């Protein structure tokens, strides 16, 4: 079964403008906003031929039997596909009221006013949201968007006083930006923020990159608990 053909690829200027509008809304802490995915919904890529993706395209190998899988099992990359690789990015030190080098320094007050985390929101979750916003800004500089991401590498450090990294908090942050649509009909799937009732994700995005997440002893910046790097594919001139 072939994937549905999406609309014509956006220009770099259009993609940058759309992503900057998204990031501005998130930074302003606007709750309950449903941000429309920038790519037209395509049929589940799991049914596509992974052995022969068309030149300039990528095909995700998605787990069978799941309507909203978190990650792809892998990604096939067609010949002559232009790929962008980001550097590892952690959260920005936006919470200037917190001490320099502290974990709280990397909570975004635009999302969490005053740097105060709502019930159930973990420091890793908050930092993950911050780091993924930076990933979006990095992609926009290259004329790309969240839906262009095909692979992701995540490094997590234990929060102070804990014995292991907070993978659950990270995954909630991840779902705010990735893998939050139904494969059946393309509709948005609500995501919890901490222990709050699930709500519209910050960015509605069908992309499910292949991904690994590792717990490591130390990240390069004091206070960081999350570092992320991604690979993104430029859309082929004739569509995906």
Secondary structure, 3 states (H helix, E strand, C coil): CCCCCCCCCCCHHHHHHHHHHHHHHHHCCCCCCCCCCCCCCCCCHHHCCCCCCCCCCEEEEECCCCCCCCCEEEEEECCCCCEEECCCEECCCCCCCCCCCCHHHHCCCCCCHHHCCCCCCCHHHHHHHHHHHHHHHHHHHCCCCHHHEEEEEEEEECCCCCCCCCHHHHHHHHHCCCCCECCCCCCECCECCCCCCCECCCCCCCCCCEEEEEEECCCCCCCCCEEEEEEEECCCCCCC
